[in-house]
């Protein structure tokens, strides 16, 4: 799925008002973190993640890797914040206009 600029802007506006629900620290991107993010995406559709200062990995690389592993879309990476989106299969909460 590819997002249009209007859809991406809508998701960014939603993400701006939400708090990060995950923090990735010095251990980086572990399988446990990936699984937890995948479960959160199933429940919420839009997830905001904070990368802590002690994490040595690049947030853009982490976002790309998380997107591939969870089959989600990277909405944006700003500084140390990552926003991912994955539409729900049943009863989507976030409706994107065409």
Phi, psi and omega in degrees: 000135178244133181270142172281167181296327179291317178295317179297318179296321178297315179294323177296321180294324176291316183295330182298328183272350184261154177268150176297137180256352177227149172233130178252123185250215187295337178284345177074212186270094180267163176301327179294318178295316180300317180294319179295319178296319177300318178293321178295323178295322177298321183279322189250335184077321181236124184232135176248132185235138177253131177260121184286162182297329183279002177277127184274346182280155179282128181302325180293319177294320179296318180297316179299315181295316178297319178300317179292316183291325182262000183056045180242176182251132175281113181281312179196157171228114178237115181060247181250021178246135179239135176238125180240148179226136174216114182295142179288144179287321179242135177051066179296139180272326181257117180258119179263128177282154180283000000 
